[in-house]
Amino acid sequence: MSDVPAKKGLPGLAGLRAFGAWLDLPAASRAPRWARWLLMLRWLVVPAILAIVLWQGDWKWAGEFPADVGRDVGREIDNVIDWMTTELDVLFDVIKEVVLTVLNAIEDFLLWVPWPATIVAVTIVAWRAAGFWVAAFSAGALTLLAAFGLWDSTMETVALMAVTVTLSIIIAVPLGVWASQSDRLDKILRPILDGMQTMPSFVYLVPAIAFFSLGNVPAVIATLIYAVPPAVRLTNLGIRQLPEETLEAAESFGATPVQLLLKVKIPLAAPTIMAGVNQTTLMALAMVVIASLVGAGGLGEDVNRGLGRIEPGNAFLAGLGIVFLAIIIDRITQAFASRQQSSMGAGGGVG
């Protein structure tokens, strides 16, 4: 087609083709030196013109945005929160009482059990799940916490973690399963979960304080919001990434959609779901110190107290206790996930 002469009536076509060929870099590399310099200077023309326009122009109007609606929007948000705290006061009181009742019951039980019995129980679980070294570390770490005088604070933190992680799993796992079966819900949840994971953790304390005042309940709610996304994402991902051959084999044996979900998809995705539970637990532990700012007890309160009194040693010991708890929980949950994955591999998929 390039050898066909230009049609009559289009006298500029040949010139445009020649100009386009001249602008082509490989062709320009065969051009004379002055032409190559001219080709390089074309990249400086537009920035130079733009710089001159910006320098000569009056751009004072660009210093401030012409409208400021931030205060009006903030005032409307305050009005909505005030309306909710007034009209939904009964609902928030019920939630608060339920969370406090469960939290206090778990905390009282953990404090009632003698510390040697708790250490022995955790050591046995760690040994059976993760082996000797994790069991030895768990026993030594918990014994150190008792020797540091942090046993009561540790049990308060464990109770707070138990309630928060349990609520997170109750919410996150069904939501992740639902999202794995619905592309529309997955698309809706994706930006919401992105926002929940990127939002600064201190921001979660604002609605928690507004609706539940101070204490352990707003700490549980703020930690719950912060810790839910990983479990939702990994549950959804684990089910979506199951091999199609396994699902087709289950369907060929006559499995209904409900049976396929409950007896094939969820069991096969259990290791990934357990990894989500592990990440949720660790993220909940990361909120312990921040939650203490709204009145939550436990090791986070000891950290804040040590910092407030300029006692870095005590703050360090309490922070070390949080690290010990994170390591123990992480190793045990990872061991459970690995054993689940191994059993699935040995079982050969659909059982």
C-alpha positions in Angstrom: 0.0 0.0 0.0 2.9 2.3 0.6 3.9 2.2 -3.1 0.5 3.4 -4.3 0.7 7.1 -5.3 -1.4 9.5 -3.4 -4.9 10.1 -4.9 -5.6 13.4 -6.7 -7.3 15.8 -4.3 -5.0 14.8 -1.4 -1.9 16.7 -2.2 -0.7 16.8 1.4 -0.7 13.1 2.0 2.8 12.5 0.7 4.1 15.3 2.8 2.5 14.0 6.0 4.0 10.6 5.3 7.4 12.1 4.8 7.1 14.1 8.0 5.9 11.1 10.0 8.9 9.1 8.7 11.2 11.9 9.7 9.8 11.9 13.2 10.3 8.1 13.5 13.3 7.5 15.8 14.9 4.7 13.9 14.7 6.7 10.7 15.9 9.8 12.5 19.0 7.9 13.7 20.0 7.7 10.0 19.5 11.4 9.5 22.3 14.0 9.5 23.6 15.2 12.9 21.8 18.6 12.7 18.5 16.7 12.1 19.1 14.5 15.1 19.8 17.6 17.3 16.6 19.2 16.0 14.7 16.0 16.9 16.0 16.0 20.4 15.2 19.7 20.9 11.5 19.0 20.2 11.2 17.5 23.7 12.3 20.9 25.2 9.9 23.1 23.3 6.7 22.2 25.1 8.2 22.4 28.6 9.8 25.7 27.7 6.5 27.2 26.5 4.7 25.9 29.6 7.4 27.4 31.9 7.1 30.8 30.1 3.3 30.8 30.4 3.4 29.9 34.1 6.1 32.5 34.8 4.3 35.4 33.0 0.8 34.5 34.1 -1.1 35.6 37.2 -1.7 32.5 39.2 -2.7 34.0 42.6 -6.2 32.5 42.2 -4.6 29.0 42.3 -3.3 29.5 45.8 -6.6 28.6 47.5 -9.5 26.6 46.3 -12.5 28.9 45.6 -14.9 27.0 47.9 -14.5 25.6 51.4 -17.3 23.1 52.2 -15.3 21.1 54.8 -16.9 22.7 57.8 -20.4 22.2 56.4 -19.8 18.6 55.6 -18.2 18.0 59.1 -21.2 19.7 60.7 -23.6 17.4 58.9 -21.6 14.3 60.0 -21.8 15.6 63.6 -25.6 15.9 63.2 -25.9 12.4 61.9 -23.8 11.0 64.8 -25.9 13.0 67.3 -29.1 11.7 65.8 -27.8 8.1 66.0 -26.6 8.4 69.6 -30.1 9.7 70.5 -32.4 7.6 68.5 -30.4 4.3 68.6 -29.4 4.6 72.2 -31.2 1.5 73.2 -29.5 -0.6 70.5 -26.0 0.7 71.6 -26.8 -0.1 75.2 -27.8 -3.6 74.4 -24.6 -4.2 72.4 -22.6 -2.7 75.2 -24.1 -4.9 77.9 -23.7 -8.0 75.8 -20.0 -7.3 75.1 -19.3 -6.3 78.7 -21.0 -9.4 80.0 -19.0 -11.8 77.8 -15.8 -9.9 78.3 -16.1 -9.8 82.1 -17.0 -13.5 82.2 -13.9 -14.5 80.2 -11.7 -12.2 82.2 -13.0 -13.5 85.6 -12.5 -17.1 84.5 -8.9 -16.5 83.3 -8.1 -14.7 86.5 -9.7 -17.4 88.6 -7.6 -20.2 87.0 -4.3 -20.4 88.9 -1.4 -19.2 86.8 0.5 -22.5 86.9 -2.5 -24.3 85.4 -2.8 -21.8 82.6 0.9 -22.0 81.7 0.7 -25.9 81.7 -2.4 -25.8 79.5 -0.9 -23.4 77.0 2.3 -25.4 76.9 0.5 -28.6 76.2 -1.5 -27.0 73.4 1.7 -25.5 71.9 3.5 -28.8 72.2 0.7 -30.8 70.5 0.2 -28.2 67.8 3.7 -26.8 67.0 6.3 -29.0 68.7 8.7 -28.9 71.6 10.5 -25.5 70.9 7.2 -23.5 70.7 6.0 -25.2 73.8 9.2 -24.3 75.6 9.0 -20.7 74.4 5.4 -20.5 75.5 6.2 -21.8 79.0 9.2 -19.5 79.4 7.4 -16.4 78.1 4.3 -16.8 80.3 6.5 -17.5 83.3 8.4 -14.3 82.7 5.2 -12.3 82.4 4.1 -13.7 85.8 7.5 -12.9 87.3 7.3 -9.3 85.9 3.9 -8.8 87.7 2.0 -8.6 84.4 -0.1 -11.7 84.8 -3.4 -9.9 85.5 -2.8 -7.5 82.6 -1.9 -10.4 80.3 -5.2 -12.2 81.2 -7.2 -8.9 80.5 -5.5 -8.7 77.1 -6.2 -12.3 76.4 -9.9 -11.8 77.3 -10.1 -8.7 75.1 -8.5 -10.7 72.3 -10.8 -13.7 72.7 -13.9 -11.5 72.4 -12.6 -9.4 69.5 -11.2 -12.3 67.4 -14.3 -14.4 68.0 -16.6 -11.6 66.8 -14.2 -11.0 63.9 -14.4 -14.6 62.8 -18.2 -14.7 63.2 -18.5 -11.7 60.9 -15.6 -12.2 58.5 -15.7 -15.9 57.5 -19.4 -15.9 56.4 -18.9 -12.6 54.6 -15.9 -14.0 52.8 -17.7 -17.1 51.9 -20.6 -15.0 50.5 -18.2 -12.8 48.6 -16.6 -15.9 47.0 -20.0 -16.9 45.6 -21.1 -13.5 44.4 -18.9 -11.4 42.1 -21.2 -8.4 42.7 -20.6 -8.5 46.4 -16.9 -9.0 45.9 -16.8 -5.8 43.8 -18.7 -3.9 46.5 -16.6 -5.2 49.3 -13.2 -4.6 47.7 -13.1 -0.8 48.0 -14.7 -1.0 51.4 -12.0 -3.4 52.7 -9.3 -1.3 51.1 -10.5 1.7 53.0 -10.8 -0.2 56.2 -7.2 -1.5 55.9 -5.6 1.9 54.9 -7.6 4.1 57.3 -5.4 5.2 60.3 -6.2 3.0 63.3 -6.8 6.1 65.5 -9.8 7.0 63.3 -11.7 3.9 64.4 -11.7 5.3 67.9 -13.9 8.2 66.9 -17.2 6.4 66.2 -16.5 3.9 68.9 -16.2 6.7 71.5 -19.3 8.5 70.1 -21.5 5.5 70.3 -20.1 3.6 73.3 -18.4 6.2 75.5 -15.1 5.0 77.1 -14.0 1.6 78.4 -13.5 -1.8 77.0 -16.5 -1.8 74.6 -15.3 0.9 72.3 -11.9 -0.8 72.3 -13.5 -4.0 71.2 -15.5 -2.3 68.5 -12.6 -0.3 67.1 -10.4 -3.4 67.2 -13.1 -5.4 65.5 -13.3 -3.0 62.6 -9.6 -2.9 62.2 -9.1 -6.7 62.3 -11.9 -8.0 60.1 -10.6 -7.3 56.6 -7.8 -9.9 56.4 -10.1 -12.7 57.3 -12.7 -11.6 54.7 -10.1 -11.3 52.0 -8.3 -14.6 52.7 -11.6 -16.5 53.0 -12.8 -15.1 49.7 -9.4 -15.8 48.0 -9.0 -19.3 49.4 -12.4 -20.4 48.0 -11.9 -18.7 44.7 -8.5 -20.2 44.0 -9.7 -23.9 44.5 -8.8 -26.1 41.5 -11.6 -26.3 39.0 -11.0 -30.0 38.4 -11.8 -30.8 42.1 -15.0 -28.8 41.9 -16.1 -30.4 38.7 -15.4 -33.9 40.1 -17.6 -33.1 43.1 -20.4 -31.9 40.8 -20.1 -35.0 38.6 -20.8 -37.1 41.7 -24.1 -35.2 42.2 -23.1 -32.7 44.9 -25.6 -29.8 45.2 -24.4 -26.2 45.5 -24.8 -26.3 49.2 -23.0 -29.6 49.6 -20.3 -28.3 47.3 -19.8 -25.3 49.5 -20.0 -26.9 52.9 -18.3 -30.3 52.1 -15.7 -29.3 49.5 -15.0 -25.6 49.1 -14.8 -24.6 52.8 -12.8 -27.7 53.9 -10.3 -27.4 51.1 -9.9 -23.6 51.7 -9.5 -24.2 55.5 -5.7 -23.5 55.5 -6.2 -20.1 53.8 -9.1 -19.3 56.1 -6.8 -20.2 59.1 -4.2 -17.9 57.7 -6.8 -15.1 57.7 -7.7 -15.9 61.3 -4.0 -15.7 62.1 -3.7 -12.3 60.5 -6.8 -11.1 62.2 -5.5 -12.1 65.6 -2.2 -10.3 65.0 -3.9 -7.2 63.8 -6.1 -7.2 66.9 -3.0 -7.4 69.0 -1.6 -4.5 67.2 -4.6 -2.4 68.4 -4.0 -3.2 72.1 -1.9 -0.1 72.9 -4.1 2.2 70.7 -7.3 0.8 72.3 -6.0 1.6 75.7 -6.4 5.3 74.8 -10.1 4.9 75.2 -10.0 3.1 78.5 -9.2 -0.5 77.6 -7.2 -2.4 80.2 -4.5 -5.0 79.8 -0.9 -4.7 78.6 -1.7 -1.7 76.5 -2.7 0.3 79.6 0.6 -0.6 81.2 2.5 0.6 78.1 0.6 4.0 78.2 1.1 4.3 81.9 4.8 3.7 81.7 5.1 6.3 78.9 3.0 8.8 80.8 5.1 8.5 83.9 8.3 8.5 81.9 9.1 4.9 83.0 10.4 3.4 79.8 11.5 0.2 81.5 7.9 -0.7 82.6 6.6 0.3 79.2 9.2 -1.9 77.5 8.3 -4.9 79.7 4.5 -4.5 78.9 5.4 -4.2 75.2 7.5 -7.3 75.5 4.4 -9.1 76.9 2.4 -8.1 73.8 5.2 -9.5 71.6 5.3 -12.7 73.6 1.5 -13.1 73.1 1.8 -12.4 69.4 4.5 -15.0 68.9 2.7 -17.7 70.9 -0.6 -17.1 69.1 1.1 -16.9 65.7 3.0 -20.1 66.0 0.1 -22.1 67.3 -2.4 -20.9 64.7 0.2 -21.4 61.9 0.8 -24.9 63.1 -2.9 -25.6 63.0 -3.1 -24.2 59.5 -0.2 -26.3 58.4 -1.6 -29.5 59.9 -4.9 -28.8 58.2 -3.2 -28.3 54.9 -1.2 -31.5 55.3 -4.3 -33.5 56.1 -6.1 -32.1 53.1 -3.1 -33.1 50.9 -3.1 -36.6 52.4 -6.8 -36.9 51.9 -6.6 -36.2 48.2 -9.1 -33.3 48.0 -12.7 -34.5 47.9 -13.4 -36.9 50.7 
